[in-house]
Amino acid sequence: MKKEKRGRIYVCHTFYNVYVTLLKELNRGEDDRAGAEIALSTISTDFTGLKERLEDCGVFEKVHILEEKKDSFFPQLAKYKRSYHNILRHLYNRVIYTKYLAKLEEAYMTIDFGRYREVYVYCDSDPIGYYLNYKHIYYHALEDGLDCLKYLDGAHYDNRGHFKLKAFLSSLNLIFIQNGYGKYCLDMEINDLSCLRHTCPKYKEAPRKELERALSKQERELILRTFLDDAEGFLKTLKEKAQGDCILFLTQPHPASEEIRRQICHDILRDYCQGYHVVIKPHPRDLIDYEALRPDCSVIRGKFPVEVLNFLEGVHFKKVISIATTALDTIEFADEKINLGDTFWDRYEDPKLHDWRTV
């Protein structure tokens, strides 16, 4: 008996993914919102507390936790990832890897994605992309971060060398390539097509700023309540911290070395923030204790996408500074926005680890 399809589900890997999902659903209007569900993947983010607030916000019929596993969780896959400097052997191993990874993930995919009329996936380079293609389940891909393909086109970077051949094999579902090149990826939403170096027939433009502007005051307050335990108390505390000329520093979860990230924080505050009080907002995946590291600064507690600060009336900074944060373009509460760029990391680690400009 054929399964009856139901509603739609979004697979989110970051707090920002959840933020965009809320924007999309709230823009549908209440009459067209029925049947939406959301899955929080734990593969890279600790969503502590968010599940319960999403359940309370009333936008989704059900909130799932998805226990995806990184491929390193399965040691038996390692031999298929080795580089043999032979394209035929490489592709042979990759065909095996593609199906084997998806098969191993099956035990952790506790959601029946085949039951949904629409499946939306952020960051389909994670195992969910392999799994959906393995199961022949069609889905819509969404750009992971704002204009993130402008800075790192993962499909081309991960498959540099013989890309057209690999893309062809992906279209046959023999291997898998993310961001619109998988056989069962129907399309991919991109914030701004004009900023892309490479294009794909499945890309379609869906500006996110328009979704923000369309929100009512009540909907903005709903988003604030969803991400912040106490929005009013948070605003009061933030205003107390952001007195006078303040700089907001947005940290990031990379480089992987915490020692390097601590040094980066010290250097940025020394070179770019002299004479200002600094408020630090740690990235949700950056677990450094910045209150202990820099007791002279104020630290914003809580895990949420920085974009929600646009919805807090009365919050304003002289400058916002980051290294390579795509969210900077969306910020409306600062006089000046400084994005140092990924070359800033060159003095701290091998540029090959973060330089995607030649892709």
Secondary structure, 3 states (H helix, E strand, C coil): CCCCCEEEEEEECCHHHHHHHHHHHHHHCHHHCCCEEEEEECCCCCCCCHHHHHHHHCCCCEEEEECCCCHHHCHHHHHHCCCCCCHHHHHHHHHHHHHHHHHHHHHHCCCCHHHEEEEEEECCCCHHHHHHHHCCCCEEEECCCCCHHHHCCHHHHHCCCCHHHHHHHHHCCCCCCCCCCCCCEEEEEECCHHHCCCCCCCEEECCHHHHHHCCCHHHHHHHHHHHCCCHHHHHHHHHHHCCCCEEEEECCCCCCCHHHHHHHHHHHHHHHCCCCEEEEECCCCCCCCHHHHCCCCEECCCCCCHHHHHHCCCCCEEEEEECCCHHHHHCCCEEEEEECCHHHHHHCCCHHHCCCCCC
